[in-house]
Amino acid sequence: MNAIELKNLQTPIKEQYREQPESALITLKAQGNIGEGISCKVDTGRALVEAGLHPATGGDGMLACSGDMLLEALVACAGVTLSAVATAIGIEIKSGTVKAEGDLDFRGTLGVSKEASVGFKQIRLSFDLDSDATDEQLASLSKLTERYCVIYQTIRGGTDIETSYNN
C-alpha cells in the first residue's frame, strides 16, 4: 500500500467521523473463559489463547503470560501504527523489528512486599528499522507513532477501568 491508497482508504472514514462524531465511538471487546487449573482461555479473534501463571508466580511456562500478552499487544499496535504513519508521510521502511521489554517485581503480585508495585515498573519499546529516512523524518515518525498508537497511549496515560462482579 502506498500513501495515496492509504489516504483513499481512510478519507471517507475520516469524513464520516467529522460529520458524525458518535460513529467513531466503538467498543472493542475481549472475552475469556476461566479454564481448568489456574488459567483463562482468551479468544483473540484469530486463535484461542490460554493464559496462566508466569513461572515466577508458580506457572509451568506452558500457558501464555498476560504480561507477555500486554507487551505483544503493544508491539503489534506500535508496528501497525508505525507502518501506517510511514506510508502516510512517505517514508519507505524496507524491514524492521519492534521490541517491547517490561520490568516486573513479582513480589508485588504475590503480596510478598507492600513496597513492591503490582504491574510493570518500566516498559521499553524499541524499533530497529532498515530505512533511508533522515534523522528529521525518523523524529517525525517516532512522534506520530507514539501519538497515534492506541496501546502506547493507553499504557502511558492510564485509563479508568470499571469493574463489576456478577454471580
OpenMM code with the backbone's topology and positions (N, CA, C; nanometers):
from openmm import Vec3, app, unit

residues = "MET ASN ALA ILE GLU LEU LYS ASN LEU GLN THR PRO ILE LYS GLU GLN TYR ARG GLU GLN PRO GLU SER ALA LEU ILE THR LEU LYS ALA GLN GLY ASN ILE GLY GLU GLY ILE SER CYS LYS VAL ASP THR GLY ARG ALA LEU VAL GLU ALA GLY LEU HIS PRO ALA THR GLY GLY ASP GLY MET LEU ALA CYS SER GLY ASP MET LEU LEU GLU ALA LEU VAL ALA CYS ALA GLY VAL THR LEU SER ALA VAL ALA THR ALA ILE GLY ILE GLU ILE LYS SER GLY THR VAL LYS ALA GLU GLY ASP LEU ASP PHE ARG GLY THR LEU GLY VAL SER LYS GLU ALA SER VAL GLY PHE LYS GLN ILE ARG LEU SER PHE ASP LEU ASP SER ASP ALA THR ASP GLU GLN LEU ALA SER LEU SER LYS LEU THR GLU ARG TYR CYS VAL ILE TYR GLN THR ILE ARG GLY GLY THR ASP ILE GLU THR SER TYR ASN ASN".split()
positions = [
    Vec3(0.0838, -0.1175, 0.0000),
    Vec3(0.0000, 0.0000, 0.0000),
    Vec3(0.0885, 0.1241, 0.0000),
    Vec3(0.0485, 0.2230, -0.0780),
    Vec3(0.1236, 0.3471, -0.0794),
    Vec3(0.0423, 0.4575, -0.0118),
    Vec3(0.0992, 0.5770, -0.0042),
    Vec3(0.0343, 0.6879, 0.0666),
    Vec3(-0.0999, 0.7239, 0.0040),
    Vec3(-0.1095, 0.7218, -0.1278),
    Vec3(-0.2354, 0.7573, -0.1951),
    Vec3(-0.3437, 0.6537, -0.1653),
    Vec3(-0.3078, 0.5261, -0.1714),
    Vec3(-0.4048, 0.4202, -0.1409),
    Vec3(-0.4520, 0.4293, 0.0037),
    Vec3(-0.3586, 0.4572, 0.0956),
    Vec3(-0.3954, 0.4712, 0.2359),
    Vec3(-0.4886, 0.5898, 0.2551),
    Vec3(-0.4554, 0.7016, 0.1920),
    Vec3(-0.5395, 0.8213, 0.2021),
    Vec3(-0.6783, 0.7937, 0.1440),
    Vec3(-0.6848, 0.7292, 0.0289),
    Vec3(-0.8133, 0.6959, -0.0327),
    Vec3(-0.8965, 0.6037, 0.0554),
    Vec3(-0.8299, 0.5151, 0.1246),
    Vec3(-0.8987, 0.4226, 0.2149),
    Vec3(-0.9533, 0.4950, 0.3375),
    Vec3(-0.8740, 0.5861, 0.3923),
    Vec3(-0.9107, 0.6492, 0.5187),
    Vec3(-0.9916, 0.7777, 0.5043),
    Vec3(-0.9863, 0.8448, 0.3902),
    Vec3(-1.0561, 0.9728, 0.3740),
    Vec3(-1.2065, 0.9631, 0.4006),
    Vec3(-1.2786, 0.8672, 0.3418),
    Vec3(-1.4228, 0.8622, 0.3705),
    Vec3(-1.4531, 0.8299, 0.5173),
    Vec3(-1.3671, 0.7533, 0.5792),
    Vec3(-1.3864, 0.7209, 0.7212),
    Vec3(-1.3669, 0.8467, 0.8046),
    Vec3(-1.2620, 0.9217, 0.7758),
    Vec3(-1.2357, 1.0464, 0.8489),
    Vec3(-1.3495, 1.1454, 0.8292),
    Vec3(-1.4007, 1.1562, 0.7065),
    Vec3(-1.5126, 1.2469, 0.6791),
    Vec3(-1.6359, 1.2076, 0.7593),
    Vec3(-1.6626, 1.0783, 0.7638),
    Vec3(-1.7770, 1.0301, 0.8415),
    Vec3(-1.7603, 1.0671, 0.9885),
    Vec3(-1.6416, 1.0490, 1.0431),
    Vec3(-1.6174, 1.0789, 1.1841),
    Vec3(-1.6279, 1.2287, 1.2127),
    Vec3(-1.5897, 1.3119, 1.1153),
    Vec3(-1.6051, 1.4567, 1.1336),
    Vec3(-1.7528, 1.4953, 1.1329),
    Vec3(-1.8285, 1.4357, 1.0426),
    Vec3(-1.9705, 1.4691, 1.0277),
    Vec3(-2.0573, 1.4015, 1.1333),
    Vec3(-2.0188, 1.2831, 1.1736),
    Vec3(-2.0956, 1.2053, 1.2718),
    Vec3(-2.0000, 1.1532, 1.3796),
    Vec3(-1.9571, 1.2418, 1.4711),
    Vec3(-1.8577, 1.2024, 1.5718),
    Vec3(-1.8984, 1.0775, 1.6516),
    Vec3(-2.0274, 1.0605, 1.6734),
    Vec3(-2.0723, 0.9442, 1.7516),
    Vec3(-2.0412, 0.8128, 1.6815),
    Vec3(-2.0271, 0.8154, 1.5476),
    Vec3(-1.9978, 0.6916, 1.4754),
    Vec3(-1.8540, 0.6450, 1.4978),
    Vec3(-1.7705, 0.7326, 1.5536),
    Vec3(-1.6309, 0.6955, 1.5804),
    Vec3(-1.6144, 0.6272, 1.7155),
    Vec3(-1.7197, 0.6282, 1.7967),
    Vec3(-1.7114, 0.5660, 1.9291),
    Vec3(-1.7514, 0.4194, 1.9168),
    Vec3(-1.6515, 0.3345, 1.9246),
    Vec3(-1.6712, 0.1909, 1.9073),
    Vec3(-1.6165, 0.1204, 2.0297),
    Vec3(-1.6895, 0.0256, 2.0805),
    Vec3(-1.6446, -0.0505, 2.1967),
    Vec3(-1.5770, -0.1784, 2.1496),
    Vec3(-1.4477, -0.1889, 2.1778),
    Vec3(-1.3748, -0.3128, 2.1495),
    Vec3(-1.3941, -0.4060, 2.2671),
    Vec3(-1.3990, -0.5348, 2.2403),
    Vec3(-1.4269, -0.6301, 2.3471),
    Vec3(-1.3278, -0.7451, 2.3435),
    Vec3(-1.2990, -0.7955, 2.4592),
    Vec3(-1.2199, -0.9175, 2.4724),
    Vec3(-1.2944, -1.0066, 2.5695),
    Vec3(-1.2848, -1.1352, 2.5503),
    Vec3(-1.3550, -1.2281, 2.6382),
    Vec3(-1.2696, -1.3500, 2.6628),
    Vec3(-1.2787, -1.4002, 2.7814),
    Vec3(-1.2070, -1.5210, 2.8167),
    Vec3(-1.2939, -1.6097, 2.9023),
    Vec3(-1.2624, -1.7354, 2.9043),
    Vec3(-1.3322, -1.8313, 2.9887),
    Vec3(-1.2350, -1.8885, 3.0899),
    Vec3(-1.2771, -1.8854, 3.2159),
    Vec3(-1.1944, -1.9423, 3.3214),
    Vec3(-1.1769, -2.0897, 3.2912),
    Vec3(-1.0509, -2.1318, 3.2888),
    Vec3(-1.0200, -2.2682, 3.2492),
    Vec3(-0.9883, -2.3575, 3.3670),
    Vec3(-0.9444, -2.4767, 3.3344),
    Vec3(-0.9049, -2.5719, 3.4368),
    Vec3(-0.7752, -2.5270, 3.5008),
    Vec3(-0.7560, -2.5658, 3.6251),
    Vec3(-0.6370, -2.5225, 3.6960),
    Vec3(-0.6434, -2.3714, 3.7112),
    Vec3(-0.5345, -2.3061, 3.7008),
    Vec3(-0.5307, -2.1601, 3.7099),
    Vec3(-0.5003, -2.1086, 3.5703),
    Vec3(-0.6078, -2.0914, 3.4903),
    Vec3(-0.5903, -2.0468, 3.3534),
    Vec3(-0.7153, -1.9736, 3.3054),
    Vec3(-0.7012, -1.9055, 3.1959),
    Vec3(-0.8126, -1.8355, 3.1327),
    Vec3(-0.7916, -1.8430, 2.9826),
    Vec3(-0.8911, -1.8936, 2.9103),
    Vec3(-0.8812, -1.9051, 2.7650),
    Vec3(-0.9402, -1.7790, 2.7026),
    Vec3(-0.8593, -1.7127, 2.6189),
    Vec3(-0.8984, -1.5877, 2.5569),
    Vec3(-0.9090, -1.6072, 2.4066),
    Vec3(-1.0240, -1.5705, 2.3516),
    Vec3(-1.0441, -1.5771, 2.2073),
    Vec3(-0.9928, -1.4474, 2.1476),
    Vec3(-0.8856, -1.4552, 2.0719),
    Vec3(-0.8246, -1.3353, 2.0134),
    Vec3(-0.8899, -1.2964, 1.8822),
    Vec3(-0.9849, -1.3738, 1.8363),
    Vec3(-1.0445, -1.3489, 1.7068),
    Vec3(-0.9720, -1.4248, 1.5970),
    Vec3(-0.8537, -1.4676, 1.6246),
    Vec3(-0.7746, -1.5431, 1.5269),
    Vec3(-0.7363, -1.6818, 1.5800),
    Vec3(-0.7225, -1.6901, 1.7080),
    Vec3(-0.6844, -1.8171, 1.7696),
    Vec3(-0.7247, -1.8119, 1.9159),
    Vec3(-0.7329, -1.9244, 1.9761),
    Vec3(-0.7647, -1.9316, 2.1177),
    Vec3(-0.6345, -1.9323, 2.1954),
    Vec3(-0.6222, -1.8398, 2.2882),
    Vec3(-0.5015, -1.8290, 2.3692),
    Vec3(-0.5388, -1.8616, 2.5121),
    Vec3(-0.4630, -1.9496, 2.5731),
    Vec3(-0.4870, -1.9834, 2.7126),
    Vec3(-0.3787, -1.9190, 2.7975),
    Vec3(-0.4226, -1.8312, 2.8862),
    Vec3(-0.3295, -1.7603, 2.9742),
    Vec3(-0.3260, -1.8277, 3.1099),
    Vec3(-0.2099, -1.8235, 3.1701),
    Vec3(-0.1942, -1.8821, 3.3021),
    Vec3(-0.0871, -1.8104, 3.3807),
    Vec3(-0.0471, -1.8709, 3.4884),
    Vec3(0.0542, -1.8110, 3.5743),
    Vec3(0.1915, -1.8106, 3.5078),
    Vec3(0.2616, -1.7007, 3.5257),
    Vec3(0.4011, -1.6921, 3.4820),
    Vec3(0.4842, -1.7828, 3.5729),
    Vec3(0.5915, -1.8415, 3.5219),
    Vec3(0.6747, -1.9259, 3.6072),
    Vec3(0.7217, -1.8569, 3.7356),
    Vec3(0.7362, -1.7243, 3.7326),
    Vec3(0.7803, -1.6520, 3.8523),
    Vec3(0.6718, -1.6466, 3.9595),
    Vec3(0.5497, -1.6900, 3.9236),
    Vec3(0.4416, -1.6948, 4.0222),
    Vec3(0.3889, -1.8364, 4.0415),
    Vec3(0.4595, -1.9354, 3.9879),
    Vec3(0.4204, -2.0742, 4.0082),
    Vec3(0.3743, -2.1466, 3.8838),
    Vec3(0.3678, -2.0777, 3.7713),
    Vec3(0.3272, -2.1432, 3.6472),
    Vec3(0.4369, -2.2316, 3.5920),
    Vec3(0.3964, -2.3186, 3.4980),
    Vec3(0.4949, -2.4098, 3.4397),
    Vec3(0.5496, -2.3595, 3.3056),
    Vec3(0.5041, -2.2424, 3.2616),
    Vec3(0.5535, -2.1861, 3.1370),
    Vec3(0.4831, -2.2380, 3.0133),
    Vec3(0.3851, -2.3256, 3.0305),
    Vec3(0.3146, -2.3829, 2.9161),
    Vec3(0.2006, -2.2933, 2.8669),
    Vec3(0.1550, -2.2010, 2.9501),
    Vec3(0.0458, -2.1119, 2.9127),
    Vec3(0.0994, -1.9709, 2.8911),
    Vec3(0.0265, -1.8937, 2.8122),
    Vec3(0.0684, -1.7562, 2.7852),
    Vec3(0.0600, -1.6734, 2.9126),
    Vec3(0.1558, -1.5861, 2.9318),
    Vec3(0.1564, -1.4939, 3.0449),
    Vec3(0.0854, -1.3665, 3.0014),
    Vec3(-0.0074, -1.3180, 3.0812),
    Vec3(-0.0819, -1.1982, 3.0433),
    Vec3(0.0096, -1.0766, 3.0308),
    Vec3(0.1170, -1.0716, 3.1061),
    Vec3(0.2145, -0.9632, 3.0915),
    Vec3(0.2805, -0.9674, 2.9548),
    Vec3(0.3154, -1.0879, 2.9093),
    Vec3(0.3706, -1.1026, 2.7743),
    Vec3(0.2679, -1.0595, 2.6705),
    Vec3(0.1416, -1.0937, 2.6944),
    Vec3(0.0360, -1.0583, 2.6001),
    Vec3(0.0193, -0.9064, 2.5903),
    Vec3(0.0344, -0.8373, 2.7021),
    Vec3(0.0273, -0.6913, 2.7008),
    Vec3(0.1405, -0.6343, 2.6153),
    Vec3(0.2616, -0.6865, 2.6356),
    Vec3(0.3757, -0.6400, 2.5562),
    Vec3(0.3576, -0.6757, 2.4086),
    Vec3(0.3018, -0.7915, 2.3811),
    Vec3(0.2760, -0.8317, 2.2432),
    Vec3(0.1728, -0.7390, 2.1786),
    Vec3(0.0706, -0.6994, 2.2544),
    Vec3(-0.0287, -0.6050, 2.2018),
    Vec3(0.0367, -0.4708, 2.1720),
    Vec3(0.1276, -0.4267, 2.2580),
    Vec3(0.1990, -0.3019, 2.2351),
    Vec3(0.2841, -0.3112, 2.1091),
    Vec3(0.3569, -0.4194, 2.0930),
    Vec3(0.4414, -0.4392, 1.9752),
    Vec3(0.3556, -0.4407, 1.8485),
    Vec3(0.2442, -0.5130, 1.8518),
    Vec3(0.1581, -0.5214, 1.7341),
    Vec3(0.1017, -0.3848, 1.6981),
    Vec3(0.0495, -0.3141, 1.7967),
    Vec3(-0.0101, -0.1835, 1.7720),
    Vec3(0.0943, -0.0832, 1.7239),
    Vec3(0.2090, -0.0808, 1.7892),
    Vec3(0.3143, 0.0127, 1.7507),
    Vec3(0.3667, -0.0186, 1.6107),
    Vec3(0.3797, -0.1453, 1.5774),
    Vec3(0.4265, -0.1840, 1.4448),
    Vec3(0.3295, -0.1442, 1.3351),
    Vec3(0.2009, -0.1689, 1.3579),
    Vec3(0.0991, -0.1313, 1.2595),
    Vec3(0.0919, 0.0205, 1.2467),
    Vec3(0.0951, 0.0898, 1.3611),
    Vec3(0.0880, 0.2359, 1.3591),
    Vec3(0.2087, 0.2943, 1.2866),
    Vec3(0.3284, 0.2455, 1.3177),
    Vec3(0.4490, 0.2926, 1.2507),
    Vec3(0.4392, 0.2715, 1.1002),
    Vec3(0.3926, 0.1561, 1.0574),
    Vec3(0.3803, 0.1277, 0.9138),
    Vec3(0.2827, 0.2230, 0.8469),
    Vec3(0.1689, 0.2477, 0.9126),
    Vec3(0.0695, 0.3386, 0.8556),
    Vec3(0.1232, 0.4812, 0.8485),
    Vec3(0.1878, 0.5259, 0.9546),
    Vec3(0.2437, 0.6616, 0.9574),
    Vec3(0.3527, 0.6754, 0.8511),
    Vec3(0.4413, 0.5770, 0.8437),
    Vec3(0.5492, 0.5821, 0.7436),
    Vec3(0.4911, 0.5913, 0.6034),
    Vec3(0.3899, 0.5121, 0.5772),
    Vec3(0.3248, 0.5156, 0.4462),
    Vec3(0.2642, 0.6527, 0.4203),
    Vec3(0.1950, 0.7062, 0.5205),
    Vec3(0.1258, 0.8350, 0.5045),
    Vec3(0.2218, 0.9510, 0.4807),
    Vec3(0.3395, 0.9462, 0.5419),
    Vec3(0.4327, 1.0598, 0.5266),
    Vec3(0.5459, 1.0309, 0.4285),
    Vec3(0.5359, 0.9169, 0.3598),
    Vec3(0.6288, 0.8888, 0.2514),
    Vec3(0.7654, 0.8373, 0.2913),
    Vec3(0.7706, 0.7646, 0.4026),
    Vec3(0.8972, 0.7036, 0.4444),
    Vec3(0.8915, 0.5553, 0.4083),
    Vec3(0.9901, 0.5094, 0.3331),
    Vec3(0.9943, 0.3673, 0.2998),
    Vec3(1.0664, 0.2912, 0.4107),
    Vec3(0.9974, 0.1928, 0.4664),
    Vec3(1.0578, 0.1023, 0.5640),
    Vec3(1.0826, -0.0291, 0.4902),
    Vec3(1.2079, -0.0602, 0.4666),
    Vec3(1.2420, -0.1824, 0.3939),
    Vec3(1.2149, -0.3051, 0.4797),
    Vec3(1.2509, -0.2943, 0.6059),
    Vec3(1.2235, -0.4004, 0.7021),
    Vec3(1.2395, -0.3396, 0.8416),
    Vec3(1.1957, -0.4118, 0.9403),
    Vec3(1.2102, -0.3585, 1.0752),
    Vec3(1.1672, -0.4586, 1.1799),
    Vec3(1.2093, -0.4301, 1.3008),
    Vec3(1.1742, -0.5111, 1.4164),
    Vec3(1.1259, -0.4176, 1.5260),
    Vec3(1.0172, -0.4564, 1.5903),
    Vec3(0.9648, -0.3818, 1.7039),
    Vec3(0.9785, -0.4729, 1.8255),
    Vec3(1.0340, -0.4197, 1.9327),
    Vec3(1.0528, -0.4982, 2.0553),
    Vec3(0.9974, -0.4213, 2.1741),
    Vec3(0.9389, -0.4937, 2.2657),
    Vec3(0.8949, -0.4345, 2.3925),
    Vec3(0.9480, -0.5222, 2.5048),
    Vec3(1.0030, -0.4584, 2.6047),
    Vec3(1.0511, -0.5270, 2.7249),
    Vec3(0.9902, -0.4557, 2.8448),
    Vec3(0.9530, -0.5308, 2.9436),
    Vec3(0.8964, -0.4700, 3.0629),
    Vec3(0.9518, -0.5340, 3.1885),
    Vec3(0.9738, -0.4514, 3.2896),
    Vec3(1.0285, -0.4987, 3.4170),
    Vec3(0.9168, -0.5129, 3.5198),
    Vec3(0.9087, -0.6311, 3.5776),
    Vec3(0.8105, -0.6611, 3.6814),
    Vec3(0.8825, -0.7051, 3.8082),
    Vec3(0.8309, -0.6628, 3.9220),
    Vec3(0.8774, -0.7134, 4.0507),
    Vec3(0.7662, -0.8029, 4.1031),
    Vec3(0.7847, -0.9324, 4.0893),
    Vec3(0.6791, -1.0274, 4.1220),
    Vec3(0.6465, -1.0339, 4.2714),
    Vec3(0.7276, -0.9671, 4.3550),
    Vec3(0.6923, -0.9611, 4.4970),
    Vec3(0.5595, -0.8884, 4.5151),
    Vec3(0.5315, -0.7916, 4.4275),
    Vec3(0.4078, -0.7156, 4.4374),
    Vec3(0.2858, -0.8003, 4.4093),
    Vec3(0.2862, -0.8718, 4.2971),
    Vec3(0.1696, -0.9511, 4.2594),
    Vec3(0.1486, -1.0711, 4.3509),
    Vec3(0.2545, -1.1179, 4.4158),
    Vec3(0.2412, -1.2291, 4.5102),
    Vec3(0.2165, -1.1821, 4.6538),
    Vec3(0.2111, -1.0507, 4.6735),
    Vec3(0.1831, -0.9977, 4.8070),
    Vec3(0.2972, -1.0180, 4.9048),
    Vec3(0.4178, -1.0333, 4.8551),
    Vec3(0.5331, -1.0562, 4.9408),
    Vec3(0.5816, -0.9258, 5.0039),
    Vec3(0.5666, -0.8162, 4.9298),
    Vec3(0.6144, -0.6869, 4.9766),
    Vec3(0.5147, -0.5782, 4.9378),
    Vec3(0.4709, -0.5014, 5.0353),
    Vec3(0.3795, -0.3909, 5.0062),
    Vec3(0.4512, -0.2772, 4.9344),
    Vec3(0.5823, -0.2721, 4.9467),
    Vec3(0.6601, -0.1685, 4.8793),
    Vec3(0.6780, -0.1981, 4.7301),
    Vec3(0.6660, -0.3235, 4.6926),
    Vec3(0.6823, -0.3627, 4.5523),
    Vec3(0.5497, -0.3394, 4.4794),
    Vec3(0.5548, -0.2623, 4.3702),
    Vec3(0.4318, -0.2339, 4.2964),
    Vec3(0.3850, -0.3577, 4.2209),
    Vec3(0.2560, -0.3600, 4.1949),
    Vec3(0.1976, -0.4633, 4.1106),
    Vec3(0.1899, -0.4041, 3.9702),
    Vec3(0.2471, -0.4702, 3.8760),
    Vec3(0.2470, -0.4193, 3.7388),
    Vec3(0.3872, -0.3860, 3.6937),
    Vec3(0.3952, -0.3452, 3.5685),
    Vec3(0.5246, -0.3118, 3.5112),
    Vec3(0.5801, -0.1857, 3.5745),
    Vec3(0.7059, -0.1933, 3.6136),
    Vec3(0.7752, -0.0744, 3.6660),
    Vec3(0.8207, 0.0133, 3.5508),
    Vec3(0.8613, -0.0491, 3.4425),
    Vec3(0.9072, 0.0233, 3.3246),
    Vec3(0.8875, -0.0649, 3.2024),
    Vec3(0.8503, -0.0011, 3.0921),
    Vec3(0.8399, -0.0701, 2.9637),
    Vec3(0.9285, 0.0051, 2.8646),
    Vec3(1.0066, -0.0703, 2.7900),
    Vec3(1.0932, -0.0135, 2.6880),
    Vec3(1.0457, -0.0627, 2.5511),
    Vec3(1.0196, 0.0303, 2.4618),
    Vec3(0.9746, -0.0011, 2.3267),
    Vec3(1.0832, 0.0440, 2.2301),
    Vec3(1.1279, -0.0455, 2.1435),
    Vec3(1.2339, -0.0080, 2.0503),
    Vec3(1.2009, -0.0546, 1.9096),
    Vec3(1.2506, 0.0213, 1.8143),
    Vec3(1.2311, -0.0063, 1.6725),
    Vec3(1.3683, -0.0151, 1.6075),
    Vec3(1.3939, -0.1222, 1.5362),
    Vec3(1.5165, -0.1369, 1.4588),
    Vec3(1.4729, -0.1384, 1.3125),
    Vec3(1.4967, -0.0273, 1.2433),
    Vec3(1.4428, -0.0093, 1.1093),
    Vec3(1.5513, -0.0060, 1.0034),
    Vec3(1.5220, -0.0658, 0.8903),
    Vec3(1.6054, -0.0525, 0.7721),
    Vec3(1.5328, 0.0455, 0.6814),
    Vec3(1.5825, 0.1678, 0.6783),
    Vec3(1.5172, 0.2747, 0.6046),
    Vec3(1.6207, 0.3790, 0.5655),
    Vec3(1.5906, 0.4513, 0.4609),
    Vec3(1.6764, 0.5618, 0.4193),
    Vec3(1.6281, 0.6944, 0.4778),
    Vec3(1.5412, 0.6880, 0.5770),
    Vec3(1.4842, 0.8087, 0.6364),
    Vec3(1.5934, 0.8936, 0.7008),
    Vec3(1.5758, 1.0244, 0.6912),
    Vec3(1.6678, 1.1181, 0.7563),
    Vec3(1.6384, 1.1207, 0.9061),
    Vec3(1.7277, 1.1803, 0.9823),
    Vec3(1.7047, 1.1943, 1.1259),
    Vec3(1.5766, 1.2722, 1.1527),
    Vec3(1.5521, 1.3733, 1.0729),
    Vec3(1.4306, 1.4545, 1.0885),
    Vec3(1.3049, 1.3713, 1.0603),
    Vec3(1.3096, 1.2902, 0.9565),
    Vec3(1.1963, 1.2036, 0.9237),
    Vec3(1.1730, 1.0999, 1.0334),
    Vec3(1.2825, 1.0431, 1.0867),
    Vec3(1.2684, 0.9450, 1.1953),
    Vec3(1.2091, 1.0093, 1.3204),
    Vec3(1.2473, 1.1327, 1.3484),
    Vec3(1.1918, 1.2039, 1.4635),
    Vec3(1.0416, 1.2237, 1.4450),
    Vec3(1.0005, 1.2584, 1.3255),
    Vec3(0.8589, 1.2756, 1.2953),
    Vec3(0.7858, 1.1422, 1.3037),
    Vec3(0.8466, 1.0386, 1.2494),
    Vec3(0.7881, 0.9042, 1.2541),
    Vec3(0.7691, 0.8594, 1.3983),
    Vec3(0.8695, 0.8833, 1.4812),
    Vec3(0.8624, 0.8468, 1.6228),
    Vec3(0.7495, 0.9222, 1.6931),
    Vec3(0.7464, 1.0513, 1.6741),
    Vec3(0.6455, 1.1364, 1.7393),
    Vec3(0.5037, 1.0942, 1.7000),
    Vec3(0.4820, 1.0719, 1.5707),
    Vec3(0.3487, 1.0367, 1.5225),
    Vec3(0.3093, 0.8944, 1.5602),
    Vec3(0.4052, 0.8027, 1.5601),
    Vec3(0.3756, 0.6650, 1.6016),
    Vec3(0.3320, 0.6635, 1.7469),
    Vec3(0.4053, 0.7322, 1.8323),
    Vec3(0.3677, 0.7386, 1.9736),
    Vec3(0.2321, 0.8071, 1.9910),
    Vec3(0.2085, 0.9098, 1.9151),
    Vec3(0.0832, 0.9852, 1.9290),
    Vec3(-0.0390, 0.9017, 1.8902),
    Vec3(-0.0275, 0.8207, 1.7856),
    Vec3(-0.1443, 0.7516, 1.7321),
    Vec3(-0.1546, 0.6036, 1.7688),
    Vec3(-0.0604, 0.5501, 1.8430),
    Vec3(-0.0659, 0.4091, 1.8840),
    Vec3(-0.1594, 0.3948, 2.0046),
    Vec3(-0.2696, 0.3269, 1.9856),
    Vec3(-0.3726, 0.3123, 2.0889),
    Vec3(-0.3169, 0.2480, 2.2163),
    Vec3(-0.2455, 0.1401, 2.2039),
    Vec3(-0.1943, 0.0689, 2.3212),
    Vec3(-0.0894, 0.1536, 2.3925),
    Vec3(-0.0011, 0.2153, 2.3178),
    Vec3(0.1016, 0.3025, 2.3762),
    Vec3(0.0358, 0.4130, 2.4579),
    Vec3(-0.0601, 0.4814, 2.3984),
    Vec3(-0.1252, 0.5927, 2.4674),
    Vec3(-0.2044, 0.5464, 2.5896),
    Vec3(-0.2667, 0.4305, 2.5808),
    Vec3(-0.3430, 0.3769, 2.6942),
    Vec3(-0.2507, 0.3441, 2.8104),
    Vec3(-0.1399, 0.2786, 2.7812),
    Vec3(-0.0444, 0.2446, 2.8869),
    Vec3(0.0181, 0.3711, 2.9443),
    Vec3(0.0612, 0.4593, 2.8577),
    Vec3(0.1304, 0.5811, 2.9010),
    Vec3(0.0412, 0.6707, 2.9856),
    Vec3(-0.0824, 0.6893, 2.9420),
    Vec3(-0.1719, 0.7814, 3.0116),
    Vec3(-0.2591, 0.7162, 3.1166),
    Vec3(-0.2663, 0.5862, 3.1138),
    Vec3(-0.3588, 0.5179, 3.2037),
    Vec3(-0.5005, 0.5424, 3.1587),
    Vec3(-0.5914, 0.4693, 3.2112),
    Vec3(-0.7321, 0.4863, 3.1766),
    Vec3(-0.8173, 0.4380, 3.2924),
    Vec3(-0.9354, 0.4929, 3.3030),
    Vec3(-1.0271, 0.4482, 3.4066),
    Vec3(-1.0813, 0.3118, 3.3699),
    Vec3(-1.0911, 0.2252, 3.4687),
    Vec3(-1.1478, 0.0924, 3.4468),
    Vec3(-1.2581, 0.0714, 3.5489),
    Vec3(-1.3761, 0.0341, 3.5003),
    Vec3(-1.4864, -0.0006, 3.5886),
    Vec3(-1.4926, -0.1516, 3.5985),
    Vec3(-1.5082, -0.2021, 3.7173),
    Vec3(-1.5115, -0.3458, 3.7404),
    Vec3(-1.6448, -0.3842, 3.8025),
    Vec3(-1.6990, -0.4968, 3.7570),
    Vec3(-1.8205, -0.5495, 3.8201),
    Vec3(-1.8083, -0.7007, 3.8310),
    Vec3(-1.8695, -0.7529, 3.9331),
    Vec3(-1.8715, -0.8982, 3.9553),
    Vec3(-2.0176, -0.9406, 3.9625),
    Vec3(-2.0548, -1.0386, 3.8839),
    Vec3(-2.1913, -1.0883, 3.8830),
    Vec3(-2.1918, -1.2341, 3.9235),
    Vec3(-2.2898, -1.2691, 4.0000),
    Vec3(-2.2986, -1.4076, 4.0496),
    Vec3(-2.4275, -1.4684, 4.0033),
] * unit.nanometer
topology = app.Topology()
chain = topology.addChain("A")
for resn in residues:
    res = topology.addResidue(resn, chain)
    for name in ("N", "CA", "C"):
        topology.addAtom(name, app.Element.getBySymbol(name[0]), res)
